[in-house]
Amino acid sequence: MPYYEGDGVTLYHGDCRDRRDWLAADVLVTDPPYGIGWTRGVNAARASKAHAGIANDGDTALRDWALAEWGERPAVVFGSLYAPFPSPLRHLLVWEKPRDAGVVGSTTGYRRDVEAVFLLGPWPKRSAAWGSVVRSAMPNIGSPSSPAGRTGHPHTKPVDLLCQLIERAPLGAVADPFAGSGSTLVAAKMLGRRAVGVEMDERYCETAARRLSQGVLALEGVA
């Protein structure tokens, strides 16, 4: 039974290895565990709470399993520049984050403020129209008004960024087997695209369902 269903969007609570409805969609847009063993300590100066980490983030095995199951179909997959890339890679985009990103843990003087976005599978042939650096209009990434601050999920992606990526992706229903707090599903709903997501942590299913239930969806974190 779906955790949420409405306006062409369906969210399931469970493990994507068991709840396989997402495999019936047309284009994969997802933010899987990166394989970097991410954790976060307390940072009082940034009002940042500790976080023990993301399930299955010790390696890229779960991401690679999902991509193998997805097969030769279009995919947009967030990832790390410090972990093995998925293969075969069609194109690499770079998400340039706001200026407050990547400060903690930087030891070289350069912020770690970019993230990979991998394009995989077949894509329609088009004339070059967009740069490979993508950005969100959100002004910050670490404040209570940021997407992560609003949802409680540390890796919540901005909805306007997901809208860009989905608009430029091939047509059809969108799948997100690692739905988290639901940004991919929210963006798909805003664009009138059918979508199906799976999330194993019920607290984030609750957050995603609440966001999807809003009568008028806003681009959270932009204003």
ABEGO torsion letter per residue (X at the ends): XBABBEGGBBBBBEBAAABAAAAABABBBBBBBAGAGBBBBBBAAAGBBBBAEBBGAABAAAAAAAAAAAEBBBBBBBBBAABBBBOBBABBBBBBBBAABGABGBAAGBBBABBBBBBBEBBBBBBBABBABBBBABABAABAABAAAAAGBAABBBAAAAAAAAAABBBEBBBBABAEAGAAAAAAAAAGBBBBBBBABAAAAAAAAAAAABABBBBBGAX
